[in-house]
């Protein structure tokens, strides 16, 4: 797959009239798709399951189909992969936890239990449009409790990246459809859905910070709050940086409830916190999110403007 190049970025990003300092590219590198602005990395998407990073990790944890790394304009990494205290966590990923499928209870999140997994399937052609580059990728949710194993859900990610000298802007549209005539039921639960695992340097309650649209900074109060946006961040190499996650207002139960871990750098938009839900045949579940990655302290006024601009995107 050849790199796709958006030369000069003379066209405006849809969210603001900004120009990138360097051209954007996206290209296949081994088992990953890598987005860059000039020579600076923005994001790595893990396609096929890659090599396990440590010998103490069991084979069952090998996984593909997620955002493996995400960098600020200054080059600081804001996510983690295979963290020692939660091996099944990955940069940005989207499995469901507590589920019911054909009378069984596969868990696509906690991979070590051997009850479910999410597999990478394929990547479509790369594209360039409206100041962004991107591609579509496909995954499948495998019920490992069925004998033989059975695919319960098909997932498509539409992933795109835009950039300027102050922000990395990642748009993610998740579309999930039933793979059979059976629904995937999602009982009320406190996490599962879109997850983000922050940099390992943010481990510990004192090292990871939050700021929500409603002004909440206490992570215990952030948990279960319903927010159109939330910043998560901390210090990396001595400097503050972070990610503002925006939930599109067309999403189911928007603004969706949040799961914030009490001591670890973990954020999740979990609509099933609001009660049982299900993905039924013939009716795709669609969820849209925008991640804005920045250096420096969170800016509530800027985030409010970003959320308004994103809400206007049809």
N, C-alpha and C positions, 0 to 999 in steps of 0.2 A: 504494500500500500504506500503510495508516494505521499510526501508531506504536502499539506495544503497551505498556501501562503496568501495572506491578505496584505498586499503590498501597500505600505504607507498609511493604511487605515485612514484614508481621507474621508470615508463615510462615517457618519455619527452613530454611536451606539444608540439603541432605541430608548434607553433610560436617560441619556444626557448627551449633550453635544460636547463630547470629549474626544481627544485623539490619543492614541497610544504612542509612547516614545519609540517603540520598536515594533516591527511587524510580528503578527501572531502566526504561529505554525502549530500543526498537530501532526504527529507521525507515529507509526508503529515502531517500537524498539523492543524486540524480543516478545515477551508476554504482556507488555504494557503499551498503552497509548499515552504519549507525552505531549503536553501543551507547553509552548514556550512563547515568551515575548522577547524577541531577539535571541540572546543566549541564556536568558534567565528562565528557569523552570517555573511554571505556574501550578501544574497539576499532573499527577500520574494516575491513570486508570488501570487497575489490574484486570486484565482479560482472563486468559487461562490461569488456573491456580499456579502460583509461582512456588519457588523453593521456600521451605520453612526456614525462618531466620535463626533458629536455635535448635540444637540437638535434643533438648528436653521436651520439645513439642511433639505430641503424637500426630500421626498421619491423618487422623480423622479431622484435624483442624485445618488442613490444607484447603484454601478457598480462592475463588476468583469472583469477578463481577462486582467490584467496588472501587471507590476512590482511595488509592493507597497513600498518596501524599498531596499536600496542598501548601503553597508557599505565599508569603507576603511579598509586596514589591521589593523589599530589601533582602529577600531570600530566606526569611525565617520560616521554619516548618511549624505549622499550627495543628497538625494531627499526629496520631500515633497509629501503629500497626502491630498486632500481636503483643499488647502490653502484658507484662508478666502477671499482673493481678487480675486480668480479664483477657485471656488468650484469644477468646472468640470475638473480641472487639476489633474493628477496623476503621480506618480514617473516616469515611462516610459510606454508610451501607443501609440497606432497607429491608431486613427480614422481619417476619412476624414471630412472636414468641408463643403465647398461649393460643392454641387453635383447636378446632374440631373439624375433621374431614372424614366423612363416611364412617362415623362412629369411632374413629381413632383420634389420637391427640398428638400429631407431629409438632415438633418445636424446631423452627427453622433458624432460630437465634442461637440457642445454647448448643453448639455443634458437638461438644464433648459428650453429650447425652446419647448421641447416635440415633436421634429420633427424626431428624430432618436436616436438609442442607439446601443451599442455593448454589446452582451451577451456572457458570458462564456458558453461553451457547454460540453467539456470533456477533460480529461487528459489521455494520453497514458502511457505505461510502462516507468519507469525510466531506465537509462542505464549508463554504465561506459565504456569509450574508450579513448585512446590516452591522458591520463592524465586529462580527464574531466568527469563530470557527467551531465546528462541532461534529458530532456523529451520533448515530443511534446504535444501541447495543441491546442484546437480548439475553435473558436469564430464565431459569426455570426452578421452581420450588419442588423438591423431591421429598415425598413422604417415605421415610425409611422404616416406618412401623408397618407398612403394608408388605405383604409377602406374595409375589415379588414387589419390589419398590414401585411406587406409582407417582407420576407427576401430577401435582395438585393445582399448580398455578403457573401461568406464563407471565413473564415480566419484561417490559421494554423500558429502557432508559433513553430519553432524548437529552443529551448532555452537550452544553455549549459554554464557551469561555469568551469573555471580553476583558479588556484591560486598559488602564491608563496609568499615569505615573504614581497614583495614590491608592488604587484599588485593583484587586482581581475580582472579577464578577462572573460567577458560575451559575448558570441556570440548569435546573434539573427537573424534568417532567417524568414522573413514574406512572406507567400504565400497567395494571395487573388484570389479567383475565383468567377465568376458570379454564383449566385444561381438560375438564370432563364435564359431564352433566350434573356433577355434584358441587354444591357451594363450599367455599371455605369460610367456616364460622369463626368469628373472633370474639370470644367472651370478654367481658370487662377485665382490663388488666392495666398495670401501671407503666409498662414500657413495651416497645416493639413498634416498628414503623421506620421513620427516618431517624437514624442515629449518627452522632458525630462524636468521635473520641479525640479529645484534645491532646496536645503535646505532653509527653511524659514528665517534662519539667513542671507541669501544673498539678501533679499528684499532691494530695493533701488538701484539706479544707482551706488552709491559709494561702495556697498557691494558685488556685483557680478562682477567677472572678466572673460574675454574671451582671448583666444589666438588661432589663426587659423594657418593652414599650410602655408599660405602666409604671416604670421607675423602680422596680424591685431589684435590689442587689443582694439581699439575704438569700442564699441558695436554698435554704429550707422553705422559704416562701415562694421562690421561683418554681419549685417543684409543685405540680398540679395547677399552676396558674395558666390562664389562657391568653396567649400573647401573639400578636401579628408579627413581632420580631423579637429576637433575643441575641445579645452579644455574649460570647464566651471567650475568655482570654486569660492572659497572664504574661509573665516574663519569659523570654527566650533569649539566651545569651545577654542577659542583663537589661533587655529592652522590652517594653510592653507591646503586645500585638494580639490579634484575635480575629474571630469570625462573627459576622452578624448574619444570622439565619432568618430569612423572611418566609412566612407562610402565606401563600396566595389566598385571597379572600374567597375564591371559588372552591377551595378545598373542602372536603367533607368535614363538618363541624368546625369550620374556621371561625375565629382563631383557635387553632387546635391546642389541647392541653399539653403541658411540658413535663417531661421527666428530667430532673437534675439530680445527679448522684450526690449524696451528702459529703463524700470525701474524695471522689475521683473526678477527673475532667471529662465528664460525660454529659451529653445533651441529647434529648430525643423529643420529637413531636409524636405524640401517641394519641390519636383520635379515639381509640378504644377505651381510654380513661373515662370518656363520657358515657360509657355503657356498651353493651354488646352490639356488634355490627357484623355484617357478612358481605362477602364478595360472591355474587350470584352469576350463574351462566347468562350470557347475553348482555351483561351490564358491566362494562369495565370500571374498575376503580382507578381514578386518576388523581394524582397528587402533585402539586407544583411548588417548588421551592427555589429561592435564590440565595446564594451564599456570597457575601461580600467580605473579602479578606483584606485586612488593613494593618499597617504598623501604627503604633501609638495608642493613646487612650481611646475608649469608646466615646462616640459623639452622638448624643441622643437626638439632637436637632437634625443632624445629617441622616441618621437612621430613619427618623420619621419621614423625611423627604424621600429617601430611597423606597420606603414602604408604600408611599403614595404613588410614586412612579411605577413601582411593580404592580400595584393594584390596577393600574390603568392598562397594563399589558393584557391583551385578550388572548 
